[in-house]
Structures are given as structure tokens and as C-alpha cells.
Amino acid sequence: MHTTSTTKIKKSYVLAVAGIGLALGLTACSGGSGLDGTYYIEEVNGTSDLGQLVVDGGTVAHHEYSCNGVYEEPEVTSTGELNTGESQVVWTVAGGDRRNERTGTEAVTISDSSITVGGDVYVRDDSDAGRALLKAFETGCAG
């Protein structure tokens, strides 16, 4: 069988495109963390009615809400980064409430339905405990 240079180029092109597609697919699958999501805690050090932890990749944001509602602007927001082993969060921006600034580094423990940060247990929003906590917050604030 005689192979022309055009056929070789077409085969090389198809293989290159397939390789790029495979690489992009693998990159997309590895981009997120199993931790990604929203977590809640009933209150944080008596400074708020509801604490919210949002994990997006390696970024962690901690928000605090009073009865003005979880869908309003939080009163306090702190942000941090998870370390490579996801065993610690390094707080990079402390929130504005001096009673509850998150600074430095805190240990992180992970389970299927919760994250513990520095001893505070946050439950995943789509878990039974998370839904119950959010409903109790909304009901308590409605009265």
C-alpha cells in the first residue's frame, strides 16, 4: 500500500487532536475537589446566627450571617487557601469582625458530610443536617 504525505499529515493531525481532547478531558476531571460545596454551622463564637463555609477548588471562604438572611450580604467574610494535603486552611484575608477574625492556619478534618475547621464542624448544605440547620435558621429569623 502506498501512503502519500497528505495521508500521513491527516493521520498525524487526527492523532494530535485526539491527544489534545484527551488531555483537556483529564484536566477537567481533575480540576475540582471532592470538598467543593457549601457548608453551614449554627453559630460562630456567639458572633452570628449562622456560619457558612464555601469551598471552591483550593479556596475557602467563611461568611457570617445574622437574621438579615443567608441570601443577603454577610456581615463577616474571611478567605483562605487549603494546603496541598487539604489538612489545613491558611487564612489570607481576615473578616472585619474583630471578635471572630480568622487568621493564621487552622487544621481541617474532612468527612463525607462535614468539614471541621479549627474545631468548628460545618455540615454540607445538601445533607440532612445541613438542610435542617438552614431551615431552622430561616424559621428562627422569620419570627
C-alpha positions, 0 to 999 in steps of 0.5 A: 500500500502506498501512503502519500504525505497528505495521508500521513499529515491527516493521520498525524493531525487526527492523532494530535487532536485526539491527544489534545481532547484527551488531555483537556478531558483529564484536566477537567476531571481533575480540576475540582475537589471532592470538598467543593460545596457549601457548608453551614454551622449554627453559630460562630463564637456567639458572633452570628446566627449562622456560619457558612463555609464555601469551598471552591477548588483550593479556596475557602471562604467563611461568611457570617450571617445574622437574621438579615438572611443567608441570601443577603450580604454577610456581615463577616467574610474571611478567605483562605487557601487549603494546603496541598494535603487539604489538612489545613486552611491558611487564612489570607484575608481576615473578616472585619469582625474583630471578635471572630477574625480568622487568621493564621492556619487552622487544621481541617478534618474532612468527612463525607458530610462535614468539614471541621475547621479549627474545631468548628464542624460545618455540615454540607448544605445538601445533607440532612443536617445541613438542610435542617440547620438552614431551615431552622435558621430561616424559621428562627429569623422569620419570627 
